[in-house]
Amino acid sequence: MSEASLATAHRLLLQAVDALGKAASLGSDADLMSVLTLCEGVTRRLDRVAVDAVAVLERRGVFAERGYRSAASALSDLLGWERFEARRRVVVAEQVSPRVGLDGTSLPARLPATATVFAAGATSLRHVEVVARMLGTVAAGRLSPEDWAGAERQIAAMADAFTPSELHDWGTRLIDALDQDGAEPDDRPPARVNELHLSRLPGGGGKIKGRFDDAAMFEAIAAVIDARRGP
């Protein structure tokens, strides 16, 4: 995109926003409700454009060339975002943007179904972040590749029906149902505790508190205390 075309796009975008604002000021209650829906839709489209730009900049190594250790740091400086806002966009870019392998091969997005609904404006940044978090859990990691991909498709299909929090609850239940085997049982014996705490009081003296699962160690310490204890 040339500077001229970018300037044209900026001018047209500002004109559209101004026109929407004027229409809202004269609209009926129903019109104002429609304005809210329209604004959310446009916001999601703009978020998609920004996420695509972040993905390309990361792929080109632009942030690293400018001395930033992370893309989130660069975005925070450039746009004045809080770190969690910047990190959210980086996470979304990593999940819904096409990738390039080490050999230059084009690869699909990590979350292809989610990428499709995000591109269509059916999900927000927060929705995508929630999907990525759910499918990155230990439980999701135990699923077969086929079950994992199926879960991603089902969750993406339901994204526009839920708030991000509701989607998280619904998706977590889905993953738990698919993860029938659950976590591997921990057959290791419980860790043994051998610890002694000394607390000195400001006026002198103090407190001694401890726990010793090692019977021999406990008996040795108990013998020392008994020997010093008065009649």
C-alpha positions, 0 to 999 in steps of 0.5 A: 500500500502506497502512502497515497492509498493509505492517506485515502483510506484514512480520509474515507474512514474518518468521513464514514465515522463522521457520517455515522456520528451525524446519523446517530445524533438524529436517529430514533431509539431503534437507529441508536441500537443499530449504531451500537451493533454497527460500531461493534462490527466495525471495531472487529473489522479494524481489529482484524486489520491491526492483527494482520499488521502485527503478524506481518511485522513480527514475521518480518522481524521489524520489532526485533530490528528496532530493539524490542524484546517482544512485540507486546513491548513495541505495541505498548510504546507505539500505541500507548496500550497497556501491556495486557492489551498489546499482549492480547493482540500478539496472541491473536495474531499468533493464532489466527494469521497464516504462518510460514515454516522454516523452509518458507512453506505456507502454513495455516493458522494455528486455530483455522476455524477460529480464524475464519469466524474472526475474519467474518467479524463473528468474534472479538479479540477477547473471544479468540484469546479465550479460545487460544487459552482453552486449547492450550491447556494440559487437558486439551493437549491430551486430546488426539489431533483429530479431537483437538481440531474437532473441539476447535471447530465446535468452540469457534462455531459457538463463539458468536452465541456467548460472551468470552466468559461464557465461551470459556465455561462452555468450551472447558466443559467440552474439552473435559468431556473429550478428555475421558482419560483425564490426568495420569494418576500420580503414584509418587509417595507424598513428599516428606517434610522436615522443617524447623522454624525459629521465631525470636520475640522482641523482648527476648525468648522466642518460639520453636515450631517444626515438623519432621516426617523422618522419625529418626531425625525427630527422635534426635531433636526431641532428645536434645530438647528433653535433655535441656528441659528442666525438671 
